[in-house]
Amino acid sequence: GTLIYSNCSLQYEEGENIISELCNSKEIYIDKILEKEISDYPKEIINKGLIRTLPYMYNKGMDGFFIARIKKAT
């Protein structure tokens, strides 16, 4: 199955680092989020298939958040 991990934390320890630790187990892998899947948002928010926004990036009041899509390895 697929799991979407998301939070509204600005801390890398609560986003990218957690996903990295999960992937180190080799039981989980990142199912990269593609630019075409979020066409309403700037491509700059995607890095290595993960989404990260910070409050200063947009004038429309978007908060900082993190999103990863992960899957269980078969």
Buried (B, 14 or more C-beta within 10 A) or exposed (E): EEEEBEBEBBEEEEBBEBBEEBBEEEEBBBBEBEEEEBEEBEEEBBEEEBBBBEEEBEEEEBEBBBBBBBEEEE
